[in-house]
Amino acid sequence: MGLGQIMRFMRGGIQEVFVLILPVLSVALIIGLIVAIFQAVTSIQEQTLTFLPKFIAILVVLALLSGWMFTHLEQYTIQLFNLIPSM
């Protein structure tokens, strides 16, 4: 197993992590931005106000996309296991 092959595995793993986490982080970022704008407009500076909306939004996204995430991760894992005999 060469260094190039190891680098391809690492790059593929990092890409999978980014693909799987991107929807969750995007929703958290958008909700955080909306709450920050709301806080700036209303002059409410409560630090805990951003936690609950982000938490609920992340749970909703995970509930909606968990099937896709697990299928994507399963396909990647099967692909890695299929490469084992060629090593």
Disulfide bonds with the S-S distance in Angstrom:
none
